Amino acid sequence: MTAKVNEIKISYREHTRISEAPQLTSSRDVAALLRANWDADTLALKESFKILLLNNSNRVKGTYQVSDGGITGTVVDLRILFAVVLKTLSVAIILAHNHPSGNLKPSQPDKQLTQKIKRAAALFDIKVLDHLIIVPNGDYFSFADNGIL
């Protein structure tokens, strides 16, 4: 039997030298980077979930929008999230999403999702360094800073 199948190609290309990429040392650095790379027109409109992909020196390899949701929530497919993390050979990630309502308090589903991602990441020896919630007025909430990571 001869059957044709699709070829699967996995690639990652750096357009910025990693030595020139931002090195994150605090949640303040992370929040500033997220704001600079978030579509300001949608920050107060609908929820989105992103990840920052990091190397072993906490230099940012890139950012990826995992999901784009509605007014009160967004769905994160862990298979897509980890496909990107593994494809980029990242050793650490930072999770982020926005609350258009301006509420900085993480919901129970926010906490549960964070723990689910953290458990899955541990299977691949990938560190989840933080999860930030950003809001339209410029404030943010860091899970790590608040001891709930």
N, C-alpha and C positions, 0 to 999 in steps of 0.2 A: 504494500500500500504506500502510495506517495501522496502526501498531503502537504500543501503549502500552509505555512503559519506566518504570522506577522513577526517582524524583527523588533525587538525592544532595545532602545538605545537610551542610556542614562548619561546625562552630561551636566556639567556645571562650569560656567566660565566667569572668571573674575575680570571685571572691567576696571577695578580700582585695586592698586597694590595693597595687600593686607597690611603692610608696614605703615601705610598712610591712612588706614581706616581708624575711626574713633575707638579709643580704648575706654570702656565703661568702668567706673570705680564707685559710683553711687546711684541711688534711685533718682537723684536730681539730674544726673547726666542722662540716664535712660529716658526720663520724662521729656527733657529738652530735645533729645534725638527723635523721640516718637512724634512730638509736636511738629518738628521740622519736616517730617515725612508722612504726616497724616493729611488727608484732604480736609482742609478747614471748612469747606462747604458742607461736609456731611457729619462733622463732629457733633453737632447739636441736632442732627436730623435722624440718624439711625445708627444702630450698633454695628460695629465691625470688630473682628478678632484678628490680631496680628502676632507674629513671633519675630523676635530678633535672633539671628543665628550668629553664634560666637565661636571663636577659636579658643585654644587653651590659654591665651593671654587676655581673654575677654575683649578681643578686638572684633568689631562687627563685620561679619562676612556679608551680611545683607539683611533685609527685612522681607517678610512675606505675609500677605493678607490671606489668612486661612479661610475666613468667611465674612460675608457681608449680609447683615440681617435686616430686621425690621426695627420698629420704634422701641420695643421693649426687650428684644433678645436676638441672639444669633446662634446658629447651630455649628458646632465644631466637630468635624469628622477627624478623629484621631489618625485614621489611615492616611489621609491627605497630609496632615500636619507632620507625621513621622516620615512620610515619603520624601518631603522636602528636607527635613532635618538630616536624614540618612544620605540623601543625594548630595548634599553640600558638605558631608563629612564634618558636621559641626559637633563640638563636644559639650556645648552648653547652649541653653536657650533662655530667653526672657519672654514671658507671655504678656500680652497687653490687650485690653479692650476698652471701649469707651462707654460711658453712661450718658446718653443725650439729656437725661432728666437733670443732670448736675449732682445727683446723689453719689457721694463718695463711698458709701457703705457697701461692701461686697454682699451679694445675696447668698443664700445657702447654695443655690445651683452654681454660683461663681466659685465658691469654696470647694464644692464637690468635683467640679471639672478640673480645678487646679490639682487636687489630690490624685485624680484619675490620670492626668497627664504626667504628674510626678512619678507615680508608680510605673507607668509604661516606660517612661524615660530611663528609669533605673535598670530596666531589663537590658538596655543598650549602653549602659554606663554613660548616659547623657545627664548632665546636671541642669535642673530647673533652678535658675538663680533668683528669679522674682516673677511676680505677676503684678502689673500695674493697671489700675483703672484710671483713665484720664477723663476729665470733664471739660465742657466748653469754656468755663471761666479761667482756665489755666492751672487749676489745682489737680492733684493726683493722689492716689492711695497706693501704697506699696505693701504687698503682702509680707515681704521679707522684713521691712522696717517695723511692721506691726506684729511680728512674731507668729504669723498664721500660715507660713509656708511650710 
